[in-house]
């Protein structure tokens, strides 16, 4: 059996399976040359055997939080139904970054996970520290001494703000160099 013939047979089998519920009967016909054909119409003048078909497997659709179901009658704003949780997990609020060059890592937890096109932006004292990104970690380098406010913004695919973490305060200690 050639590859083309095998592909046709598989395609016919798939079509037969897809139409099994509507057709109820599928006939297997073999012609004089040995070619096999499946059909839902009983052939006239040819020998055909009825192929038994099992009922197709079905399962009810799952409900996805924030998504409307088929039985919802009124249109709903799915964004309003999603509860976002965006939290800075490190450094802790009111923590002190020890004496040194002012380097530290900011880590964030986001729930639900970022969807297609969503990104995060870290702000330091209200200003973004880098371009929007999909990773939930930032390495800050050479942050000046003193009090600083950290916040993470969750942006949708269009760059609009979806959610923001609470502001957290960190204190950076750095040596003073006197000249």
ChimeraX attribute file (.defattr): number of C-alpha atoms within 10 A of each C-alpha:
attribute: neighborCount
match mode: 1-to-1
recipient: residues
	/A:1	6
	/A:2	7
	/A:3	8
	/A:4	9
	/A:5	12
	/A:6	11
	/A:7	11
	/A:8	13
	/A:9	16
	/A:10	12
	/A:11	12
	/A:12	15
	/A:13	15
	/A:14	12
	/A:15	13
	/A:16	19
	/A:17	16
	/A:18	12
	/A:19	14
	/A:20	18
	/A:21	13
	/A:22	8
	/A:23	13
	/A:24	13
	/A:25	17
	/A:26	21
	/A:27	19
	/A:28	16
	/A:29	18
	/A:30	15
	/A:31	11
	/A:32	7
	/A:33	6
	/A:34	8
	/A:35	11
	/A:36	12
	/A:37	15
	/A:38	20
	/A:39	19
	/A:40	17
	/A:41	10
	/A:42	17
	/A:43	13
	/A:44	7
	/A:45	6
	/A:46	11
	/A:47	12
	/A:48	18
	/A:49	14
	/A:50	14
	/A:51	14
	/A:52	11
	/A:53	13
	/A:54	10
	/A:55	10
	/A:56	10
	/A:57	5
	/A:58	6
	/A:59	6
	/A:60	5
	/A:61	8
	/A:62	7
	/A:63	9
	/A:64	8
	/A:65	11
	/A:66	14
	/A:67	13
	/A:68	16
	/A:69	12
	/A:70	7
	/A:71	6
	/A:72	8
	/A:73	8
	/A:74	7
	/A:75	7
	/A:76	12
	/A:77	11
	/A:78	11
	/A:79	11
	/A:80	10
	/A:81	12
	/A:82	13
	/A:83	12
	/A:84	17
	/A:85	14
	/A:86	21
	/A:87	19
	/A:88	22
	/A:89	14
	/A:90	15
	/A:91	18
	/A:92	13
	/A:93	16
	/A:94	13
	/A:95	13
	/A:96	15
	/A:97	19
	/A:98	13
	/A:99	12
	/A:100	13
	/A:101	16
	/A:102	19
	/A:103	15
	/A:104	18
	/A:105	11
	/A:106	18
	/A:107	18
	/A:108	19
	/A:109	16
	/A:110	18
	/A:111	11
	/A:112	11
	/A:113	11
	/A:114	16
	/A:115	10
	/A:116	9
	/A:117	12
	/A:118	19
	/A:119	23
	/A:120	26
	/A:121	23
	/A:122	27
	/A:123	16
	/A:124	19
	/A:125	14
	/A:126	13
	/A:127	12
	/A:128	15
	/A:129	14
	/A:130	13
	/A:131	9
	/A:132	16
	/A:133	16
	/A:134	14
	/A:135	12
	/A:136	17
	/A:137	17
	/A:138	16
	/A:139	10
	/A:140	14
	/A:141	11
	/A:142	12
	/A:143	16
	/A:144	14
	/A:145	17
	/A:146	13
	/A:147	13
	/A:148	17
	/A:149	17
	/A:150	21
	/A:151	23
	/A:152	27
	/A:153	21
	/A:154	24
	/A:155	20
	/A:156	17
	/A:157	12
	/A:158	9
	/A:159	13
	/A:160	12
	/A:161	15
	/A:162	15
	/A:163	17
	/A:164	18
	/A:165	19
	/A:166	15
	/A:167	18
	/A:168	20
	/A:169	19
	/A:170	18
	/A:171	18
	/A:172	22
	/A:173	18
	/A:174	17
	/A:175	10
	/A:176	7
	/A:177	5
	/A:178	4
	/A:179	3
